[in-house]
Amino acid sequence: MISLKRDTALWTVTIDRPEKAGALTRDMLVQLAEIAEAATEAKALILTGTGKVFSAGADLDAARAGLATDPVWERLSGAIAALPCLTIAALNGTLAGGAFGMVLACDLRIAVPGAKFFYPVMKLGFLPQPSDPLRMAALIGPARTKMILMGGQKITAEQALGWGLIDEIVAPDALHDRATALAQDALQADLTHIAGIKRLIR
């Protein structure tokens, strides 16, 4: 359900569970975290999915069993944030719940026009993962972060672009090509150069 394609210095990681709207089990999250932790020599990493939903967040059965508050979410987002390479979330569809963490940890986010964005922790009675509100607020500001996390707002791709939650809206059939194009300069650079620019931005 998680696939990895390694083409020299470009790693493409795909959540491939369209029949369950990309819902994540603990095993899937561990696999994603292990890939991110191993990608220290990659120059670019693209995170994407299949079907019309990138990820609905935690698998419902797994969430009821405690996955919603499992530290593996933070392990995954922390591993992505710590990577020295360029990280790109190419969102093939809706992004929901705990799946926000890995996407917020990426350097760039592009999405298809029909994508929706929501994180219903207030309604569900869970706290978001600790780093998620901070990363979200850094992108869209504290008030809009509260609209999503506390006001339960489901926003469109167009709103997400206007708020700064995503960086571009891309046609579905061009999503992979656009993500790869964004990675080209990094793929031709030294990893130390890529990491140096990231440190300066941080």
C-alpha positions as a printed Julia matrix, in Angstrom:
202×3 Matrix{Float64}:
   0.0    0.0     0.0
   3.09   2.18    0.14
   5.29   2.11   -2.93
   8.71   3.63   -3.48
  10.26   4.43   -6.84
  13.93   5.41   -6.78
  15.24   7.02   -9.95
  18.84   7.98   -9.08
  18.48  10.91   -6.68
  14.68  11.3    -7.04
  12.53   9.26   -4.67
   8.77   9.06   -5.31
   6.68   7.7    -2.46
   3.06   6.77   -3.2
   0.18   6.01   -0.86
  -1.63   3.37   -2.91
  -4.88   2.54   -1.17
  -7.56   4.21   -3.31
 -10.28   1.78   -2.26
  -9.94   3.14    1.32
  -9.38   6.79    0.35
  -5.7    6.52    1.23
  -6.51   5.82    4.9
  -3.38   5.05    6.89
  -2.71   2.09    9.15
   0.11   2.03   11.66
   2.12  -0.31    9.44
   1.78   2.15    6.55
   2.9    5.05    8.74
   5.92   3.09    9.98
   6.83   2.24    6.39
   6.53   5.9     5.37
   8.67   6.97    8.33
  11.32   4.35    7.52
  11.49   5.56    3.91
  11.88   9.17    5.03
  14.55   8.21    7.53
  16.44   6.32    4.81
  16.23   9.09    2.18
  19.26  11.0     3.43
  21.08  10.64    0.09
  18.09  11.63   -2.06
  18.17  15.08   -3.63
  14.39  15.29   -4.01
  11.49  13.33   -2.56
   7.95  13.47   -3.96
   5.05  12.31   -1.79
   1.84  11.49   -3.65
  -1.15   9.13   -3.76
  -3.53   7.3    -6.07
  -7.21   7.79   -6.76
  -9.18  10.93   -5.95
  -8.09  11.25   -2.3
  -4.5   11.71   -1.16
  -5.32  10.47    2.33
  -8.33  10.52    4.61
  -6.02  10.3     7.62
  -6.1    7.4    10.04
  -7.85   4.19    9.11
 -11.04   4.24   11.2
 -10.55   0.84   12.81
  -6.93   1.67   13.6
  -7.93   5.08   14.97
 -10.4    3.47   17.36
  -7.59   1.18   18.5
  -5.39   4.15   19.42
  -3.66   5.16   16.19
  -5.05   8.71   16.32
  -2.72   9.55   19.2
   0.21   7.29   18.28
   3.66   8.97   18.2
   4.32   7.42   14.78
   2.63  10.45   13.15
   5.16  12.77   14.72
   7.99  10.38   13.84
   6.95  10.58   10.18
   6.54  14.35    9.94
   9.77  14.88   11.87
  11.68  12.58    9.52
  10.4   14.47    6.47
  11.14  17.87    8.01
  14.69  16.77    8.86
  15.57  15.64    5.33
  18.33  17.68    3.65
  16.71  17.28    0.22
  13.82  19.12   -1.47
  10.51  17.54   -0.43
   7.36  17.99   -2.51
   3.81  16.91   -1.66
   1.94  16.28   -4.93
  -1.62  15.98   -3.69
  -3.77  13.95   -6.07
  -6.89  14.76   -4.04
  -8.31  15.53   -0.62
  -6.09  15.81    2.44
  -7.64  15.11    5.83
  -6.82  14.57    9.48
  -3.49  13.24   10.6
  -2.26  12.98    7.01
  -1.73  16.75    7.23
   1.45  16.19    9.24
   3.6   14.69    6.5
   2.33  17.26    3.97
   2.95  20.25    6.24
   6.49  18.94    6.8
   7.26  19.1     3.05
   9.0   22.07    1.46
   6.45  22.5    -1.35
   2.81  21.49   -1.8
   0.9   21.26   -5.09
  -2.64  19.93   -5.48
  -5.3   19.11   -8.05
  -8.29  21.47   -8.44
 -10.82  19.23   -6.7
  -8.81  18.69   -3.52
 -10.38  19.56   -0.17
  -8.52  20.21    3.09
  -9.88  19.52    6.57
  -8.59  18.38    9.97
 -11.61  17.61   12.21
  -9.84  17.13   15.53
 -12.25  19.37   17.45
 -15.26  17.32   16.37
 -13.5   13.99   16.94
 -12.13  14.9    20.36
  -8.43  14.41   19.56
  -5.55  16.84   19.8
  -3.61  17.36   16.57
  -0.06  16.06   16.46
   2.16  18.6    18.3
   4.06  19.95   15.29
   1.05  20.24   12.97
  -0.51  23.46   14.34
   2.89  25.17   14.42
   3.71  24.24   10.83
   0.23  25.15    9.66
   0.3   28.52   11.42
   3.69  29.26    9.86
   2.05  28.86    6.44
  -1.4   30.41    6.89
  -1.32  32.29   10.2
  -2.86  31.48   13.58
  -6.43  32.62   12.85
  -6.83  30.51    9.72
  -5.2   27.58   11.51
  -7.91  27.93   14.16
 -10.57  28.0    11.44
  -9.38  24.57   10.27
  -8.52  22.96   13.61
 -11.14  24.59   15.84
 -13.81  25.85   13.44
 -13.94  22.6    11.5
 -13.68  24.35    8.15
 -13.26  22.29    5.0
 -11.45  24.47    2.46
 -11.13  24.11   -1.29
  -7.94  23.99   -3.31
  -8.56  27.57   -4.41
  -8.88  28.73   -0.79
  -5.82  26.7     0.18
  -3.83  28.44   -2.55
  -5.03  31.86   -1.49
  -4.2   31.16    2.15
  -0.75  29.79    1.35
  -1.48  26.24    2.47
  -0.53  25.0    -1.0
   1.75  26.6    -3.58
   0.11  25.68   -6.89
  -3.01  24.09   -8.35
  -2.13  21.62  -11.1
  -4.3   19.6   -13.49
  -4.47  15.92  -12.44
  -2.78  14.65  -15.59
   0.11  17.1   -15.1
   0.63  16.59  -11.36
   3.56  14.18  -11.53
   5.29  16.06  -14.33
   4.97  19.35  -12.44
   6.37  17.82   -9.24
   9.28  16.37  -11.22
   9.89  19.72  -12.91
  10.03  21.46   -9.53
  12.7   18.95   -8.48
  14.97  19.44  -11.5
  17.29  22.12  -10.11
  17.75  20.14   -6.91
  18.49  16.96   -8.85
  21.35  18.74  -10.63
  22.8   20.26   -7.45
  25.03  18.89   -4.71
  23.13  17.66   -1.68
  25.18  19.98    0.54
  23.99  22.93   -1.57
  20.36  21.87   -1.24
  20.71  21.44    2.51
  22.48  24.77    2.81
  19.63  26.65    1.14
  17.1   24.91    3.38
  19.05  25.94    6.47
  19.1   29.56    5.33
  15.33  29.58    4.77
  14.65  28.06    8.16
